[in-house]
Amino acid sequence: MENIFSVLYSFFNSMGFAKLFYPSTKVGSFMVPGELIMICIACFLLYLAIHKEYEPYLLIPIAFGMLLVNLPFNGLMEHPENGEIGGLLYYLYQGIDLGIYPPLIFLCIGAGTDFGPLIANPKSLLLGAAAQFGIFVTFIGAIFLGFTGPEAASIGIIGGADGPTALYLTSKLAPSLLPSIAIAAYSYMALVPFIQPPIMKVLTTKKERVIKMEQLREVSQTEKIIFPIVVVVFTVLLLPSASALIGMLMLGNLLKESKRVPLLVDAITNSLMYIVSILLGLTVGAKATARQFLNIDTIKIIVLGLIAFAIGTAAGVLIGKLMCLLSKGKVNPLIGAAGVSAVPMAARVVQKEGQKYNPSNFLLMHAMGPNVAGVIGSAIAAGMLLLFFK
């Protein structure tokens, strides 16, 4: 009989239920059942992704990866030791650890992006550059809050509203912050339609919001083919540390604009994009263990990320106001908000806000210029931070 009880007791202790409710994680001065809390957070993120449709393509895999890794004793993120095989998610995570997944996402973005609006209006580059201001302001703020230089750089990049860039930089500089930064970055990307409009309204007048802009000139196919080649040569010579992101972005765009490999472009923008997205999201979520996520630094990162994003949006709108003034009312400053890298969501927000105040206003193509400039700008900002702190 004792043997039966002993076997049953051992069996119970080997089950995840035994650990799930055990206070295993220290938060401040208290011990809490960390895995249970993380499972609840994962379920909440799944609710936001599925019911509220907040970035579902990435938030569902991230939340499910978080759910899996916090179910006790499954060994999915276990490191290989003594010649034994590691967990499945450990091996899949090497795509982030080695800096593979984010550049592949940039390849897919490039293959689906039209740089025509930026080529037609090169001044849009200024708006894309201005929106990166939040990165560097938040970097300074993070330093004051006690983060190291590499950690502050990783937190600041959230302000670019570019998830792959944030993951790429963080995996290189501060891997321990990856779960918090990934969730903050993608959450704020999903919340663009809620965060940006109040900032746009506060910083512009009704007279400015109703400005109608002239139609952009037509861009030739030759210009579209030359553009990615020129950008990659100039950028990589200027900032070699940005070559992985910029190189893959421009390769994807060149494949698209060459008009010679439509099947390849279709595979990149559809199949490859979805495959890499699920692998990236799942493995990022798998790093969000209770020990790494449940701490005061996570709260600081979420707050700083929001500040970074708000400052980036505000800086773009303010430069838009300056361009409006210098052009004597020909530029609608709302398009400056699209300077963040959330493509094409930020441009759509500008279009929606513009039509709210003037139903005959069509700002989408004008906003796409700074929007795609923001993608380039965030990659260059990441390259600069890598150069300083790698």
VOLUM-455422 format. One record per residue (C-alpha): residue number from 1; residue in one letter; x, y, z. Coordinates in Angstrom, 3 decimals, m for minus. Layout:
% residues N
+------+------+----------+----------+----------+
! resi ! resn !        x !        y !        z !
+------+------+----------+----------+----------+
!  NUM !    a !        X !        Y !        Z !
...
+------+------+----------+----------+----------+
END
This chain:
% residues 390
+------+------+----------+----------+----------+
! resi ! resn !        x !        y !        z !
+------+------+----------+----------+----------+
!    1 !    m !    0.000 !    0.000 !    0.000 !
!    2 !    e !    2.853 !    2.379 !    0.842 !
!    3 !    n !    4.349 !    1.743 !   m2.577 !
!    4 !    i !    1.059 !    2.684 !   m4.242 !
!    5 !    f !    0.869 !    5.966 !   m2.303 !
!    6 !    s !    4.525 !    6.654 !   m3.100 !
!    7 !    v !    3.920 !    6.112 !   m6.828 !
!    8 !    l !    0.814 !    8.294 !   m6.765 !
!    9 !    y !    2.669 !   11.010 !   m4.859 !
!   10 !    s !    5.557 !   10.950 !   m7.362 !
!   11 !    f !    3.082 !   11.011 !  m10.237 !
!   12 !    f !    1.304 !   14.051 !   m8.764 !
!   13 !    n !    4.605 !   15.902 !   m8.275 !
!   14 !    s !    5.541 !   15.237 !  m11.890 !
!   15 !    m !    2.347 !   16.921 !  m13.103 !
!   16 !    g !    2.263 !   20.595 !  m13.975 !
!   17 !    f !   m0.661 !   21.160 !  m11.612 !
!   18 !    a !    1.665 !   20.660 !   m8.654 !
!   19 !    k !    3.765 !   23.691 !   m9.598 !
!   20 !    l !    1.105 !   25.887 !  m11.192 !
!   21 !    f !   m0.275 !   27.246 !   m7.911 !
!   22 !    y !    3.050 !   27.240 !   m6.051 !
!   23 !    p !    4.477 !   30.722 !   m5.214 !
!   24 !    s !    7.605 !   30.432 !   m7.349 !
!   25 !    t !    8.381 !   33.984 !   m8.484 !
!   26 !    k !    9.485 !   36.943 !   m6.403 !
!   27 !    v !    7.818 !   40.250 !   m7.305 !
!   28 !    g !    9.085 !   43.021 !   m5.051 !
!   29 !    s !    8.990 !   41.512 !   m1.547 !
!   30 !    f !    6.273 !   38.961 !   m2.338 !
!   31 !    m !    6.365 !   35.436 !   m3.709 !
!   32 !    v !    3.615 !   34.814 !   m6.275 !
!   33 !    p !    2.536 !   31.903 !   m8.496 !
!   34 !    g !    4.372 !   33.366 !  m11.493 !
!   35 !    e !    3.431 !   30.718 !  m14.057 !
!   36 !    l !   m0.273 !   31.088 !  m13.255 !
!   37 !    i !   m0.065 !   34.888 !  m13.624 !
!   38 !    m !    1.744 !   34.555 !  m16.968 !
!   39 !    i !   m0.886 !   32.104 !  m18.242 !
!   40 !    c !   m3.583 !   34.653 !  m17.346 !
!   41 !    i !   m1.635 !   37.394 !  m19.183 !
!   42 !    a !   m1.263 !   35.109 !  m22.212 !
!   43 !    c !   m5.013 !   34.439 !  m22.245 !
!   44 !    f !   m5.703 !   38.180 !  m22.036 !
!   45 !    l !   m3.417 !   38.827 !  m25.025 !
!   46 !    l !   m5.206 !   36.077 !  m26.950 !
!   47 !    y !   m8.494 !   37.817 !  m26.149 !
!   48 !    l !   m7.145 !   41.124 !  m27.497 !
!   49 !    a !   m5.804 !   39.469 !  m30.641 !
!   50 !    i !   m8.862 !   37.345 !  m31.440 !
!   51 !    h !  m11.794 !   39.359 !  m30.130 !
!   52 !    k !  m10.409 !   42.897 !  m30.493 !
!   53 !    e !   m8.277 !   42.093 !  m33.588 !
!   54 !    y !   m5.148 !   43.784 !  m32.185 !
!   55 !    e !   m2.279 !   42.641 !  m34.488 !
!   56 !    p !   m3.656 !   39.060 !  m34.567 !
!   57 !    y !   m1.033 !   37.728 !  m36.986 !
!   58 !    l !    1.686 !   38.321 !  m34.426 !
!   59 !    l !   m0.098 !   38.673 !  m31.100 !
!   60 !    i !   m1.699 !   35.204 !  m31.330 !
!   61 !    p !    1.657 !   33.390 !  m31.795 !
!   62 !    i !    3.330 !   35.590 !  m29.136 !
!   63 !    a !    0.574 !   34.926 !  m26.602 !
!   64 !    f !    0.471 !   31.201 !  m27.389 !
!   65 !    g !    4.252 !   30.939 !  m27.046 !
!   66 !    m !    3.925 !   32.658 !  m23.660 !
!   67 !    l !    1.186 !   30.210 !  m22.703 !
!   68 !    l !    3.241 !   27.159 !  m23.709 !
!   69 !    v !    6.475 !   28.150 !  m21.975 !
!   70 !    n !    4.720 !   28.878 !  m18.671 !
!   71 !    l !    3.005 !   25.488 !  m18.486 !
!   72 !    p !    5.317 !   23.722 !  m16.001 !
!   73 !    f !    7.690 !   20.865 !  m16.838 !
!   74 !    n !    7.115 !   20.816 !  m20.620 !
!   75 !    g !   10.791 !   21.513 !  m21.433 !
!   76 !    l !   10.001 !   23.330 !  m24.695 !
!   77 !    m !   12.695 !   25.976 !  m24.057 !
!   78 !    e !   15.137 !   23.591 !  m22.394 !
!   79 !    h !   18.784 !   24.030 !  m23.408 !
!   80 !    p !   20.607 !   20.950 !  m24.739 !
!   81 !    e !   22.971 !   19.553 !  m22.096 !
!   82 !    n !   25.385 !   16.633 !  m22.004 !
!   83 !    g !   24.651 !   15.731 !  m25.596 !
!   84 !    e !   20.888 !   15.551 !  m25.021 !
!   85 !    i !   18.385 !   17.186 !  m27.381 !
!   86 !    g !   16.935 !   20.542 !  m26.273 !
!   87 !    g !   13.321 !   21.691 !  m26.430 !
!   88 !    l !   11.551 !   22.470 !  m29.721 !
!   89 !    l !   11.133 !   26.180 !  m28.988 !
!   90 !    y !   14.798 !   26.472 !  m27.976 !
!   91 !    y !   15.846 !   25.491 !  m31.503 !
!   92 !    l !   13.213 !   27.653 !  m33.183 !
!   93 !    y !   14.395 !   30.582 !  m31.033 !
!   94 !    q !   17.807 !   30.445 !  m32.704 !
!   95 !    g !   16.224 !   32.331 !  m35.620 !
!   96 !    i !   15.946 !   35.348 !  m33.323 !
!   97 !    d !   19.147 !   34.724 !  m31.396 !
!   98 !    l !   21.131 !   34.602 !  m34.656 !
!   99 !    g !   19.285 !   37.598 !  m36.142 !
!  100 !    i !   17.541 !   35.670 !  m38.945 !
!  101 !    y !   13.796 !   36.253 !  m38.539 !
!  102 !    p !   13.690 !   40.117 !  m38.418 !
!  103 !    p !   15.686 !   40.611 !  m41.662 !
!  104 !    l !   13.440 !   38.031 !  m43.361 !
!  105 !    i !   10.415 !   40.054 !  m42.227 !
!  106 !    f !   12.068 !   43.120 !  m43.796 !
!  107 !    l !   12.479 !   41.158 !  m47.043 !
!  108 !    c !    8.739 !   40.476 !  m47.008 !
!  109 !    i !    7.911 !   44.123 !  m46.173 !
!  110 !    g !   10.106 !   45.353 !  m49.024 !
!  111 !    a !    8.411 !   43.015 !  m51.505 !
!  112 !    g !    5.020 !   44.418 !  m50.531 !
!  113 !    t !    5.920 !   48.117 !  m50.317 !
!  114 !    d !    5.554 !   50.816 !  m52.943 !
!  115 !    f !    8.223 !   53.491 !  m52.477 !
!  116 !    g !    6.643 !   55.594 !  m55.243 !
!  117 !    p !    5.107 !   58.210 !  m52.883 !
!  118 !    l !    8.504 !   58.727 !  m51.232 !
!  119 !    i !   10.272 !   59.046 !  m54.589 !
!  120 !    a !    7.614 !   61.494 !  m55.812 !
!  121 !    n !    8.001 !   63.625 !  m52.689 !
!  122 !    p !   11.546 !   63.225 !  m51.271 !
!  123 !    k !   10.781 !   65.793 !  m48.559 !
!  124 !    s !    8.809 !   62.984 !  m46.888 !
!  125 !    l !   12.172 !   61.702 !  m45.679 !
!  126 !    l !   12.261 !   64.598 !  m43.204 !
!  127 !    l !    8.972 !   63.458 !  m41.682 !
!  128 !    g !   10.195 !   59.872 !  m41.438 !
!  129 !    a !   13.408 !   61.086 !  m39.788 !
!  130 !    a !   11.547 !   63.371 !  m37.370 !
!  131 !    a !    9.395 !   60.505 !  m36.136 !
!  132 !    q !   12.550 !   58.710 !  m34.943 !
!  133 !    f !   13.127 !   61.520 !  m32.437 !
!  134 !    g !   11.162 !   59.574 !  m29.828 !
!  135 !    i !   13.765 !   56.791 !  m29.971 !
!  136 !    f !   16.593 !   59.008 !  m28.775 !
!  137 !    v !   14.559 !   60.957 !  m26.193 !
!  138 !    t !   13.374 !   57.706 !  m24.631 !
!  139 !    f !   16.914 !   56.318 !  m24.747 !
!  140 !    i !   18.017 !   59.196 !  m22.514 !
!  141 !    g !   15.012 !   58.661 !  m20.227 !
!  142 !    a !   15.832 !   54.960 !  m19.860 !
!  143 !    i !   19.417 !   55.804 !  m18.894 !
!  144 !    f !   18.110 !   58.038 !  m16.102 !
!  145 !    l !   15.875 !   55.199 !  m14.879 !
!  146 !    g !   18.907 !   52.988 !  m14.363 !
!  147 !    f !   19.019 !   50.898 !  m17.537 !
!  148 !    t !   22.377 !   50.234 !  m19.170 !
!  149 !    g !   23.234 !   51.788 !  m22.547 !
!  150 !    p !   22.370 !   48.659 !  m24.585 !
!  151 !    e !   19.129 !   48.173 !  m22.629 !
!  152 !    a !   18.149 !   51.840 !  m23.071 !
!  153 !    a !   18.827 !   51.593 !  m26.818 !
!  154 !    s !   16.580 !   48.527 !  m27.065 !
!  155 !    i !   13.784 !   50.272 !  m25.146 !
!  156 !    g !   14.064 !   53.469 !  m27.184 !
!  157 !    i !   13.645 !   51.667 !  m30.512 !
!  158 !    i !   10.024 !   50.913 !  m29.541 !
!  159 !    g !    9.353 !   54.536 !  m30.525 !
!  160 !    g !    9.908 !   53.647 !  m34.174 !
!  161 !    a !    6.749 !   51.470 !  m34.054 !
!  162 !    d !    8.648 !   48.808 !  m35.977 !
!  163 !    g !    8.368 !   45.387 !  m34.344 !
!  164 !    p !   11.004 !   43.506 !  m36.398 !
!  165 !    t !   13.569 !   46.271 !  m35.852 !
!  166 !    a !   12.869 !   46.282 !  m32.111 !
!  167 !    l !   13.325 !   42.499 !  m31.972 !
!  168 !    y !   16.497 !   42.600 !  m34.058 !
!  169 !    l !   18.164 !   45.296 !  m31.958 !
!  170 !    t !   17.068 !   43.800 !  m28.635 !
!  171 !    s !   18.278 !   40.310 !  m29.579 !
!  172 !    k !   21.702 !   41.841 !  m30.228 !
!  173 !    l !   21.951 !   44.233 !  m27.286 !
!  174 !    a !   19.633 !   43.117 !  m24.457 !
!  175 !    p !   18.192 !   39.597 !  m25.003 !
!  176 !    s !   16.885 !   39.439 !  m21.426 !
!  177 !    l !   14.448 !   42.297 !  m22.212 !
!  178 !    l !   13.144 !   40.701 !  m25.402 !
!  179 !    p !    9.730 !   39.515 !  m24.077 !
!  180 !    s !    8.836 !   42.867 !  m22.507 !
!  181 !    i !   10.032 !   44.911 !  m25.484 !
!  182 !    a !    8.336 !   42.639 !  m28.034 !
!  183 !    i !    4.976 !   42.780 !  m26.280 !
!  184 !    a !    5.245 !   46.563 !  m25.785 !
!  185 !    a !    6.279 !   47.169 !  m29.414 !
!  186 !    y !    3.529 !   45.059 !  m30.986 !
!  187 !    s !    0.897 !   46.273 !  m28.543 !
!  188 !    y !    1.574 !   49.902 !  m29.446 !
!  189 !    m !    1.613 !   49.046 !  m33.154 !
!  190 !    a !   m1.850 !   47.549 !  m32.689 !
!  191 !    l !   m2.984 !   50.633 !  m30.764 !
!  192 !    v !   m1.885 !   53.146 !  m33.432 !
!  193 !    p !   m5.538 !   54.055 !  m34.282 !
!  194 !    f !   m6.143 !   54.944 !  m30.618 !
!  195 !    i !   m2.824 !   56.587 !  m29.637 !
!  196 !    q !   m2.172 !   58.833 !  m32.629 !
!  197 !    p !   m5.460 !   60.745 !  m33.254 !
!  198 !    p !   m5.497 !   62.646 !  m29.910 !
!  199 !    i !   m1.867 !   63.723 !  m30.444 !
!  200 !    m !   m2.623 !   64.807 !  m34.008 !
!  201 !    k !   m5.642 !   66.809 !  m32.858 !
!  202 !    v !   m3.835 !   68.577 !  m30.009 !
!  203 !    l !   m0.903 !   69.665 !  m32.176 !
!  204 !    t !   m2.823 !   70.908 !  m35.234 !
!  205 !    t !   m5.500 !   73.497 !  m35.896 !
!  206 !    k !   m8.741 !   72.801 !  m37.741 !
!  207 !    k !   m7.490 !   75.012 !  m40.561 !
!  208 !    e !   m4.408 !   72.819 !  m40.945 !
!  209 !    r !   m6.360 !   69.544 !  m40.757 !
!  210 !    v !   m8.609 !   70.439 !  m43.696 !
!  211 !    i !   m5.732 !   71.300 !  m46.083 !
!  212 !    k !   m6.000 !   69.451 !  m49.402 !
!  213 !    m !   m2.685 !   68.452 !  m50.958 !
!  214 !    e !   m1.911 !   68.355 !  m54.658 !
!  215 !    q !   m1.776 !   64.987 !  m56.374 !
!  216 !    l !    1.696 !   63.419 !  m56.418 !
!  217 !    r !    3.513 !   63.141 !  m59.716 !
!  218 !    e !    3.651 !   59.771 !  m61.441 !
!  219 !    v !    6.863 !   57.878 !  m60.736 !
!  220 !    s !    8.449 !   55.941 !  m63.602 !
!  221 !    q !    9.332 !   52.263 !  m63.297 !
!  222 !    t !   12.992 !   53.097 !  m63.926 !
!  223 !    e !   13.016 !   55.355 !  m60.846 !
!  224 !    k !   11.433 !   52.602 !  m58.770 !
!  225 !    i !   14.123 !   50.119 !  m59.870 !
!  226 !    i !   17.027 !   52.506 !  m59.260 !
!  227 !    f !   15.743 !   53.615 !  m55.830 !
!  228 !    p !   16.451 !   50.408 !  m53.806 !
!  229 !    i !   19.898 !   50.060 !  m55.398 !
!  230 !    v !   20.870 !   53.640 !  m54.555 !
!  231 !    v !   19.470 !   53.410 !  m51.022 !
!  232 !    v !   21.264 !   50.172 !  m50.171 !
!  233 !    v !   24.612 !   51.357 !  m51.572 !
!  234 !    f !   24.477 !   54.739 !  m49.822 !
!  235 !    t !   23.116 !   53.430 !  m46.496 !
!  236 !    v !   25.436 !   50.438 !  m46.162 !
!  237 !    l !   28.495 !   52.530 !  m47.056 !
!  238 !    l !   27.404 !   55.136 !  m44.505 !
!  239 !    l !   26.285 !   52.719 !  m41.780 !
!  240 !    p !   27.401 !   49.092 !  m42.320 !
!  241 !    s !   25.683 !   47.960 !  m39.102 !
!  242 !    a !   22.296 !   48.609 !  m40.762 !
!  243 !    s !   23.090 !   46.363 !  m43.731 !
!  244 !    a !   21.048 !   43.312 !  m42.640 !
!  245 !    l !   17.752 !   45.211 !  m42.305 !
!  246 !    i !   18.211 !   47.751 !  m45.121 !
!  247 !    g !   19.710 !   45.147 !  m47.449 !
!  248 !    m !   16.806 !   42.733 !  m47.100 !
!  249 !    l !   14.221 !   45.533 !  m47.276 !
!  250 !    m !   15.641 !   46.827 !  m50.551 !
!  251 !    l !   16.154 !   43.344 !  m52.005 !
!  252 !    g !   12.475 !   42.631 !  m51.497 !
!  253 !    n !   11.533 !   45.937 !  m53.105 !
!  254 !    l !   13.851 !   45.395 !  m56.073 !
!  255 !    l !   12.319 !   41.968 !  m56.699 !
!  256 !    k !    8.882 !   43.607 !  m56.699 !
!  257 !    e !    9.759 !   46.528 !  m58.954 !
!  258 !    s !   11.777 !   44.468 !  m61.457 !
!  259 !    k !    8.492 !   42.866 !  m62.635 !
!  260 !    r !   10.536 !   39.804 !  m63.634 !
!  261 !    v !    9.839 !   37.410 !  m60.752 !
!  262 !    p !    6.115 !   37.713 !  m59.888 !
!  263 !    l !    5.887 !   34.164 !  m58.505 !
!  264 !    l !    8.841 !   34.800 !  m56.198 !
!  265 !    v !    7.334 !   38.087 !  m54.999 !
!  266 !    d !    3.994 !   36.365 !  m54.375 !
!  267 !    a !    5.718 !   33.637 !  m52.337 !
!  268 !    i !    7.638 !   36.210 !  m50.268 !
!  269 !    t !    4.690 !   38.494 !  m49.527 !
!  270 !    n !    2.354 !   35.631 !  m48.660 !
!  271 !    s !    3.816 !   32.249 !  m47.706 !
!  272 !    l !    7.193 !   33.405 !  m46.362 !
!  273 !    m !    5.707 !   36.371 !  m44.481 !
!  274 !    y !    3.213 !   34.168 !  m42.628 !
!  275 !    i !    5.705 !   31.379 !  m41.914 !
!  276 !    v !    8.326 !   33.736 !  m40.473 !
!  277 !    s !    5.694 !   35.701 !  m38.548 !
!  278 !    i !    4.415 !   32.636 !  m36.707 !
!  279 !    l !    7.948 !   31.407 !  m35.917 !
!  280 !    l !    9.002 !   34.853 !  m34.734 !
!  281 !    g !    5.901 !   35.419 !  m32.619 !
!  282 !    l !    5.926 !   31.947 !  m31.075 !
!  283 !    t !    9.589 !   32.102 !  m30.054 !
!  284 !    v !    9.382 !   35.668 !  m28.720 !
!  285 !    g !    6.457 !   34.631 !  m26.538 !
!  286 !    a !    8.424 !   31.599 !  m25.393 !
!  287 !    k !   10.997 !   33.918 !  m23.796 !
!  288 !    a !    8.308 !   35.473 !  m21.581 !
!  289 !    t !    8.779 !   33.283 !  m18.552 !
!  290 !    a !    7.521 !   34.482 !  m15.177 !
!  291 !    r !   11.065 !   35.101 !  m13.926 !
!  292 !    q !   11.947 !   37.310 !  m16.909 !
!  293 !    f !    8.632 !   39.132 !  m17.324 !
!  294 !    l !    7.240 !   39.741 !  m13.834 !
!  295 !    n !    9.462 !   42.545 !  m12.584 !
!  296 !    i !    9.482 !   46.317 !  m12.225 !
!  297 !    d !   11.583 !   46.698 !  m15.381 !
!  298 !    t !    8.668 !   45.400 !  m17.481 !
!  299 !    i !    6.413 !   48.196 !  m16.190 !
!  300 !    k !    9.151 !   50.755 !  m16.900 !
!  301 !    i !    9.573 !   49.406 !  m20.442 !
!  302 !    i !    5.836 !   49.557 !  m21.193 !
!  303 !    v !    5.609 !   53.164 !  m19.941 !
!  304 !    l !    8.789 !   54.236 !  m21.757 !
!  305 !    g !    7.590 !   52.537 !  m24.943 !
!  306 !    l !    4.368 !   54.544 !  m24.883 !
!  307 !    i !    6.331 !   57.761 !  m24.305 !
!  308 !    a !    8.680 !   56.904 !  m27.180 !
!  309 !    f !    5.788 !   56.267 !  m29.546 !
!  310 !    a !    3.931 !   59.438 !  m28.498 !
!  311 !    i !    7.054 !   61.605 !  m28.908 !
!  312 !    g !    7.775 !   60.087 !  m32.332 !
!  313 !    t !    4.231 !   60.865 !  m33.493 !
!  314 !    a !    4.372 !   64.391 !  m32.067 !
!  315 !    a !    7.767 !   65.117 !  m33.663 !
!  316 !    g !    6.475 !   64.049 !  m37.076 !
!  317 !    v !    3.386 !   66.273 !  m36.759 !
!  318 !    l !    5.471 !   69.269 !  m35.613 !
!  319 !    i !    7.831 !   68.947 !  m38.586 !
!  320 !    g !    4.705 !   68.648 !  m40.738 !
!  321 !    k !    3.508 !   71.966 !  m39.288 !
!  322 !    l !    6.864 !   73.538 !  m40.140 !
!  323 !    m !    6.612 !   72.238 !  m43.716 !
!  324 !    c !    3.067 !   73.593 !  m43.867 !
!  325 !    l !    4.328 !   77.017 !  m42.831 !
!  326 !    l !    7.259 !   77.020 !  m45.267 !
!  327 !    s !    5.056 !   75.830 !  m48.140 !
!  328 !    k !    2.454 !   78.496 !  m47.338 !
!  329 !    g !   m0.298 !   76.013 !  m46.529 !
!  330 !    k !    0.354 !   73.340 !  m49.167 !
!  331 !    v !    1.293 !   70.545 !  m46.737 !
!  332 !    n !   m1.237 !   69.021 !  m44.350 !
!  333 !    p !    0.732 !   68.474 !  m41.109 !
!  334 !    l !   m1.315 !   65.370 !  m40.290 !
!  335 !    i !    0.870 !   63.361 !  m42.683 !
!  336 !    g !    3.772 !   63.818 !  m40.253 !
!  337 !    a !    2.135 !   61.311 !  m37.894 !
!  338 !    a !    2.721 !   58.622 !  m40.535 !
!  339 !    g !    6.479 !   59.003 !  m40.079 !
!  340 !    v !    6.468 !   56.111 !  m37.604 !
!  341 !    s !    7.138 !   52.714 !  m39.154 !
!  342 !    a !    3.733 !   51.074 !  m38.651 !
!  343 !    v !    3.107 !   50.415 !  m42.368 !
!  344 !    p !    0.459 !   50.983 !  m43.635 !
!  345 !    m !   m1.578 !   51.436 !  m40.453 !
!  346 !    a !   m0.229 !   54.892 !  m39.605 !
!  347 !    a !   m0.936 !   56.131 !  m43.147 !
!  348 !    r !   m4.502 !   54.820 !  m42.894 !
!  349 !    v !   m4.980 !   56.664 !  m39.605 !
!  350 !    v !   m3.877 !   59.890 !  m41.313 !
!  351 !    q !   m6.322 !   59.244 !  m44.163 !
!  352 !    k !   m9.169 !   58.603 !  m41.723 !
!  353 !    e !   m8.422 !   61.701 !  m39.628 !
!  354 !    g !   m8.068 !   63.893 !  m42.704 !
!  355 !    q !  m11.436 !   62.801 !  m44.075 !
!  356 !    k !  m13.040 !   63.325 !  m40.671 !
!  357 !    y !  m12.393 !   67.080 !  m40.977 !
!  358 !    n !  m12.651 !   67.320 !  m44.765 !
!  359 !    p !  m14.576 !   64.488 !  m46.519 !
!  360 !    s !  m13.006 !   65.415 !  m49.872 !
!  361 !    n !   m9.477 !   64.992 !  m48.505 !
!  362 !    f !   m7.385 !   62.045 !  m49.727 !
!  363 !    l !   m4.115 !   61.967 !  m47.804 !
!  364 !    l !   m3.300 !   58.251 !  m48.028 !
!  365 !    m !   m0.664 !   58.425 !  m50.766 !
!  366 !    h !    0.851 !   61.577 !  m49.270 !
!  367 !    a !    1.072 !   59.785 !  m45.907 !
!  368 !    m !    2.651 !   56.670 !  m47.445 !
!  369 !    g !    5.763 !   58.726 !  m48.274 !
!  370 !    p !    6.708 !   59.451 !  m44.641 !
!  371 !    n !    5.386 !   56.030 !  m43.619 !
!  372 !    v !    7.859 !   54.081 !  m45.768 !
!  373 !    a !   10.535 !   56.676 !  m44.931 !
!  374 !    g !    9.912 !   55.732 !  m41.291 !
!  375 !    v !   10.733 !   52.090 !  m42.065 !
!  376 !    i !   14.083 !   53.161 !  m43.501 !
!  377 !    g !   14.599 !   55.619 !  m40.635 !
!  378 !    s !   14.003 !   53.046 !  m37.893 !
!  379 !    a !   16.435 !   50.603 !  m39.551 !
!  380 !    i !   19.081 !   53.344 !  m39.745 !
!  381 !    a !   18.432 !   54.310 !  m36.099 !
!  382 !    a !   18.869 !   50.662 !  m35.111 !
!  383 !    g !   22.109 !   50.544 !  m37.086 !
!  384 !    m !   23.408 !   53.625 !  m35.276 !
!  385 !    l !   22.567 !   52.176 !  m31.863 !
!  386 !    l !   24.214 !   48.882 !  m32.820 !
!  387 !    l !   27.321 !   50.776 !  m33.890 !
!  388 !    f !   27.550 !   52.525 !  m30.519 !
!  389 !    f !   26.718 !   49.641 !  m28.184 !
!  390 !    k !   27.541 !   46.324 !  m29.894 !
+------+------+----------+----------+----------+
END
